[in-house]
Each structure stands twice: as C-alpha cells, then as structure tokens.
Amino acid sequence: MGFCMGVRRAVDMAWATLNRGTGGRIYSMGPLIHNPQVLEKLKRAGLTDLEEEAVSGSVPGDLNGSVVIIRAHGISPECEEDLLSRGASLADATCPKVKAGQLKARALAEYARTIFLAGEKDHAEVAGIRAYAVSAGRGPAGGGTECFVISGAEEAREQAERLFRKAPHAKTALLGQTTMPEDIYLSIAGEIRRYYPNLTIVDSLCRSAPQKAMQELCGKTDALIVAGGRSSANTRRLLGIAQELGKPAWLVETAAELPPEIARYPVVGLSAGASTPDEIIDGIENALLKL
Ligand code: SF4
C-alpha cells in the first residue's frame, strides 16, 4: 500500500513543476504530504512551504513569478483568491474527491441546507470544505451558511438536538472528510436522523483510504506495523484502529524505528498511510523479513 491516488498526483505535480523550473520560486500551500522523508527531498529540490515561511515572517507579499502548488487537501476559496491577487500562478493538486466535496458543500449551502461536516476540526481538508459552504452564503444565490464540524456520534446528537430546538424544519445535509471511517460516518448520520429524518447523506468518503484493509489485516495477524509520518491523520487513524482491536501495533517512519520486540510475533502485518512512499514501505518490509 503506497501513496493513494490523490497524494501521488500532488507529489507528481510538484516534481514536474520543480523539474521544469519556472524561473521563480515554487511553493506548496502547507506540507505537500505528511511524510518527512519525501518532504525533505522536495525541499532540497527547491520546494518551499509557504505556510512555514509565513510563520517565520519571510514570505513576500508579492508572489509574482511564483508557482504555488495546492496540496491534495485543498484550500479555501478566500485563500485561493488571496494567492491569485498577489500574483501567484496556481498548480492545483486538490484531490478530485476532495474537490467534489468542496463543490457539493457550496451547492448544498446555496440551497439553504444546514450542513453537518463529519471530520477532524483542525484538519486542512475540513477547513477548506467548510469555507466553501460558508462562503456560498455570500454569493448571489444567498443561502444557508451554517456548517457544523462534528467528530463523532455523540457530538452529532448534541448538535442536532440544539439545532432542532431552534430550527425544527431546517433542511439538513451530512458531508464527511474523505478519510472518515464509514462506520463512524453512518453512526453520525443515525444520530442526526433522529431529529431530521430527511437528512441528505452525501457519499463523500474515499474508498482509497486504507482503513477497511487495516481491519481485515488485524484479523489475520498477531501484531501490526503502520508505516507513515507521525503528522499524518490517516496514519495515526490506522494505528488507532489496530489498537482498538487489541493488536500490539507500532507507528514507524522508517525501518530504523522498528521495535526489536516485533521479532517475537509469529505473524506481523504491515500497513501504510495514504502518504507513505513505496520505497519506505519496501525498506520496512525488507527489515521485517530479516527479523
Ligand atoms: S485518501 Fe482519497 S480523498 Fe484523500 S487524497 Fe487520497 S485519494 Fe484523495
């Protein structure tokens, strides 16, 4: 299991832009991928993280001649407008599945649907989708602007109950972060439907996300290694699935981090987050085979 389609597309787009050269600086909007080893290579080849530069205060206001690569998680419409107004050219690597969610959020908001967005509150993809929904209320069609980000069934029930008290006839819709596990998404939908039986449920989950395969792998193995960056939500979720199922599991970024005690387990499974490159997975697999 290596890069998913969306992350591979973003990384390929970055390398194509770097190899072609643009005569100006090449930025990504946030870390292009949650994998420190791949990020380091891209950085050495000339890719700069615009958000990181902004934190250190060294980004020029004028981005004329620069190319900004939008990563697979996407960005808000306001951020896109800001980059264009500062003269940047955009290379949009927003994953098509994420883009579909952004456009769906906008369309639902334009039709005055109150949106429940299931996902991680601080995740860039969620922030981007939410921004599409909220900004739709300012468009010519007007429309609803409420978009509640919820992370689980309990929170969904509380939020739906609160909304029901003030707007029992609201038209509601549910959208999810692409990597949301399907069982959690459906339990969120069930809670909202207790108050709003006509809830529109959008099929926004990504089947490339490897959670399902992880559950099957846990059933066949004695211990698990999850290969991927610690900053990747997707990789951490895979580790969480294994731990919830009671499997001894470790998250490693490289083969050098394999715990020695893994050799005690007769059958070891190897899984990887959506942004883990094949060469890292191969290195870990070879090291496991040697053990
Ligand atoms: S996990 Fe799915 S939605 Fe997310 S970037 Fe990869 S392909 Fe796109």
Boltz pocket constraint, residues with backbone or C-beta under 6 A from the ligand:
constraints:
  - pocket:
      binder: B
      contacts: [[A, 4], [A, 5], [A, 6], [A, 7], [A, 72], [A, 73], [A, 95], [A, 96], [A, 97], [A, 98], [A, 178], [A, 179], [A, 206], [A, 207], [A, 208], [A, 209], [A, 274]]
      max_distance: 6.0
